[in-house]
Amino acid sequence: MDKIAGYRDLTKTETDLINMVKAKANEIGAILEMLKSVPDIDPRWLAIARTDLQTGFMAVTRAIARPTTF
């Protein structure tokens, strides 16, 4: 199996945790998609929420994976 540059081998626990985080992120993403169709939702704030949540989930994933590069 090829390695991804800058990433170490992850334990099963780490892989499971990352998969849990990604599953939860997908759930939140689905909620955000539903919110787009709600009348009077401010699309600007919804976009900000989407970006900030994506950043947060990425940060959690990186905290678990602890990549070795920038």
C-alpha positions as CSV (number, residue, x, y, z in Angstrom):
1,M,0.0,0.0,0.0
2,D,1.3,3.5,-0.9
3,K,1.7,6.0,1.9
4,I,0.4,9.6,1.7
5,A,3.3,12.0,1.9
6,G,3.5,13.7,5.3
7,Y,1.3,11.2,7.1
8,R,2.4,8.5,9.5
9,D,0.7,5.1,9.8
10,L,-2.4,5.5,11.8
11,T,-3.6,3.0,14.4
12,K,-7.0,1.3,14.1
13,T,-8.3,3.5,16.9
14,E,-7.1,6.7,15.1
15,T,-8.6,5.5,11.8
16,D,-11.9,4.7,13.6
17,L,-12.0,8.1,15.3
18,I,-11.3,10.0,12.0
19,N,-14.1,8.0,10.3
20,M,-16.4,8.9,13.2
21,V,-15.5,12.6,12.8
22,K,-16.1,12.4,9.0
23,A,-19.4,10.7,9.5
24,K,-20.5,13.5,11.9
25,A,-19.3,16.1,9.4
26,N,-21.4,14.5,6.7
27,E,-24.5,14.7,9.0
28,I,-23.9,18.4,9.7
29,G,-23.3,19.0,6.0
30,A,-26.7,17.4,5.2
31,I,-28.4,19.7,7.8
32,L,-26.7,22.7,6.2
33,E,-28.0,21.6,2.8
34,M,-31.5,21.3,4.2
35,L,-31.3,24.8,5.7
36,K,-30.7,26.3,2.2
37,S,-34.3,25.7,1.4
38,V,-35.7,27.3,4.6
39,P,-37.3,30.7,3.9
40,D,-35.6,33.7,5.5
41,I,-32.3,31.9,6.2
42,D,-29.4,34.3,5.7
43,P,-27.3,32.7,3.0
44,R,-24.2,34.7,4.0
45,W,-24.3,33.4,7.6
46,L,-25.1,29.9,6.4
47,A,-22.0,30.0,4.1
48,I,-19.9,31.3,7.0
49,A,-21.2,28.5,9.2
50,R,-20.4,25.9,6.5
51,T,-16.8,27.2,6.2
52,D,-16.2,27.4,9.9
53,L,-17.6,24.0,10.5
54,Q,-15.5,22.5,7.7
55,T,-12.4,24.2,9.3
56,G,-13.3,22.7,12.7
57,F,-13.8,19.2,11.4
58,M,-10.5,19.4,9.5
59,A,-8.8,20.6,12.6
60,V,-10.1,17.7,14.6
61,T,-9.0,15.3,11.9
62,R,-5.5,16.8,11.9
63,A,-5.4,16.6,15.7
64,I,-6.0,12.9,15.5
65,A,-3.8,12.2,12.4
66,R,-0.9,14.5,13.5
67,P,0.5,14.9,10.0
68,T,4.3,15.4,9.8
69,T,4.2,18.2,7.3
70,F,2.5,21.6,7.0
